[in-house]
Amino acid sequence: MAFLCPSDGDGCSYDECRCANASHVRELVNVSLDGQPCYACEPPRLPACTEATDQCTPEACACANSRTHVKYNASTVDGSPCFYCEPIGGYWSFGRNEMALALWLRS
C-alpha cells in the first residue's frame, strides 16, 4: 500500500505515494541532488501560457505568476484563438530603476 503524498504545500515525498483527495493529482515537485524524484498532491492546474513575444499558446492556459503577469487573447494568422502572458505594465515599462538611471545619466 502506498503512502499518502503531502498536500499542504509544505513538502514532498521521496517514497511511492498517492493522493488522499481524488480531485488532486500527484505532481513531481522536486528532485534531490542525487536525482530522486519527490512528489506532492496538488489541485490540477492549466498549463502555463507562453511569455514569448512572438508566440501564443493554442489551448486553455494561465500565466505562471498572475501577480506579475497578465493573460491576453490573440489569434493566429488563420484566425485560431490563442493566448499569451506578459508582465503587468508591458515589456517596456518605465519604473523606479529606469528613473534612477535616467537621473544618474543626466548628472
C-alpha contacts under 8 A as a table, 3 or more apart, distances in Angstrom:
res1	aa1	res2	aa2	distance
2	A	16	E	5.78
2	A	17	C	4.89
2	A	18	R	6.19
3	F	15	D	7.41
3	F	16	E	6.54
3	F	17	C	4.51
3	F	18	R	6.25
4	L	17	C	5.06
4	L	18	R	4.98
4	L	19	C	5.70
4	L	20	A	6.16
5	C	12	C	6.76
5	C	13	S	5.98
5	C	17	C	5.00
5	C	18	R	5.48
5	C	19	C	5.67
5	C	20	A	7.61
5	C	26	R	7.57
5	C	39	Y	6.63
5	C	40	A	5.08
5	C	41	C	5.89
6	P	9	G	7.18
6	P	10	D	7.23
6	P	11	G	6.27
6	P	12	C	5.65
6	P	13	S	6.78
6	P	19	C	8.00
6	P	39	Y	7.79
6	P	40	A	5.03
6	P	41	C	6.08
7	S	10	D	7.44
7	S	11	G	7.98
7	S	19	C	7.78
7	S	40	A	5.77
7	S	41	C	4.73
7	S	42	E	6.12
8	D	11	G	7.61
9	G	40	A	7.75
11	G	40	A	7.09
12	C	29	V	7.12
12	C	30	N	7.56
12	C	38	C	5.39
12	C	39	Y	4.99
12	C	40	A	4.84
13	S	16	E	7.47
13	S	17	C	7.13
13	S	38	C	5.07
13	S	39	Y	5.13
13	S	40	A	6.45
14	Y	36	Q	6.79
14	Y	37	P	6.03
14	Y	38	C	4.50
14	Y	39	Y	6.52
15	D	38	C	7.57
17	C	39	Y	7.56
18	R	26	R	6.79
18	R	41	C	7.77
19	C	22	A	6.49
19	C	24	H	6.48
19	C	25	V	6.73
19	C	26	R	6.39
19	C	40	A	7.98
19	C	41	C	5.69
21	N	24	H	5.56
22	A	25	V	7.64
23	S	43	P	6.62
23	S	44	P	7.66
24	H	41	C	5.81
24	H	42	E	5.13
24	H	43	P	4.40
24	H	44	P	6.07
25	V	41	C	5.39
25	V	42	E	5.57
25	V	43	P	6.15
25	V	44	P	6.05
26	R	39	Y	6.35
26	R	40	A	5.66
26	R	41	C	4.50
26	R	42	E	6.56
27	E	39	Y	5.48
27	E	40	A	5.58
27	E	41	C	5.98
27	E	42	E	6.80
28	L	31	V	7.87
28	L	37	P	6.61
28	L	38	C	5.86
28	L	39	Y	4.64
28	L	40	A	6.75
29	V	37	P	7.94
29	V	38	C	6.04
29	V	39	Y	5.59
29	V	40	A	6.51
30	N	37	P	6.24
30	N	38	C	5.08
30	N	39	Y	7.02
31	V	34	D	7.85
31	V	35	G	5.57
31	V	36	Q	5.39
31	V	37	P	4.59
31	V	38	C	5.63
32	S	35	G	5.10
32	S	36	Q	5.06
32	S	37	P	6.58
32	S	38	C	7.36
33	L	36	Q	7.44
46	L	60	A	6.85
46	L	61	C	5.10
46	L	62	A	5.96
47	P	60	A	7.51
47	P	61	C	5.04
47	P	62	A	6.37
48	A	61	C	5.34
48	A	62	A	5.06
48	A	63	C	5.40
48	A	64	A	5.27
49	C	56	C	7.30
49	C	57	T	5.63
49	C	61	C	5.08
49	C	62	A	5.46
49	C	63	C	5.49
49	C	64	A	7.20
49	C	71	K	7.80
49	C	83	F	6.41
49	C	84	Y	5.27
49	C	85	C	6.07
50	T	55	Q	6.90
50	T	56	C	5.93
50	T	57	T	5.93
50	T	63	C	7.91
50	T	83	F	7.59
50	T	84	Y	5.17
50	T	85	C	6.14
51	E	55	Q	7.78
51	E	56	C	7.97
51	E	84	Y	5.90
51	E	85	C	5.02
51	E	86	E	5.73
52	A	55	Q	5.50
52	A	56	C	7.47
52	A	84	Y	7.64
55	Q	84	Y	7.37
56	C	74	A	7.28
56	C	75	S	7.97
56	C	76	T	7.96
56	C	82	C	5.55
56	C	83	F	5.13
56	C	84	Y	5.02
57	T	60	A	7.75
57	T	61	C	7.34
57	T	82	C	5.16
57	T	83	F	5.05
57	T	84	Y	6.19
58	P	80	S	7.64
58	P	81	P	6.44
58	P	82	C	4.29
58	P	83	F	6.55
59	E	82	C	6.45
59	E	83	F	7.56
60	A	83	F	7.74
61	C	83	F	7.31
62	A	66	S	7.90
62	A	71	K	6.95
63	C	66	S	5.53
63	C	69	H	6.33
63	C	70	V	6.67
63	C	71	K	6.10
63	C	84	Y	7.84
63	C	85	C	5.75
64	A	69	H	7.74
65	N	68	T	5.73
65	N	69	H	5.92
66	S	69	H	5.09
66	S	70	V	6.20
67	R	70	V	7.99
68	T	87	P	5.73
68	T	88	I	5.75
69	H	85	C	6.00
69	H	86	E	5.23
69	H	87	P	4.20
69	H	88	I	5.00
70	V	85	C	5.36
70	V	86	E	5.71
70	V	87	P	6.29
70	V	88	I	5.77
71	K	83	F	6.81
71	K	84	Y	5.72
71	K	85	C	4.40
71	K	86	E	6.84
72	Y	83	F	5.61
72	Y	84	Y	5.45
72	Y	85	C	6.05
72	Y	86	E	7.97
73	N	81	P	7.17
73	N	82	C	6.06
73	N	83	F	4.71
73	N	84	Y	6.79
74	A	81	P	5.94
74	A	82	C	5.18
74	A	83	F	5.54
74	A	84	Y	7.43
75	S	78	D	7.67
75	S	79	G	5.28
75	S	80	S	5.22
75	S	81	P	4.36
75	S	82	C	5.23
75	S	83	F	7.69
76	T	79	G	5.15
76	T	80	S	5.28
76	T	81	P	6.56
76	T	82	C	6.93
77	V	80	S	7.48
86	E	90	G	6.15
86	E	91	Y	6.95
87	P	90	G	5.20
87	P	91	Y	6.18
89	G	92	W	7.63
89	G	93	S	5.70
90	G	93	S	5.84
94	F	97	N	7.97
94	F	98	E	5.81
94	F	99	M	7.11
95	G	98	E	5.40
95	G	99	M	6.24
96	R	99	M	5.06
96	R	100	A	6.18
97	N	100	A	5.18
97	N	101	L	6.26
98	E	101	L	5.06
98	E	102	A	6.13
99	M	102	A	5.05
99	M	103	L	6.18
100	A	103	L	5.19
100	A	104	W	6.09
101	L	104	W	5.04
101	L	105	L	6.07
102	A	105	L	5.17
102	A	106	R	6.12
103	L	106	R	5.05
103	L	107	S	6.42
104	W	107	S	5.38
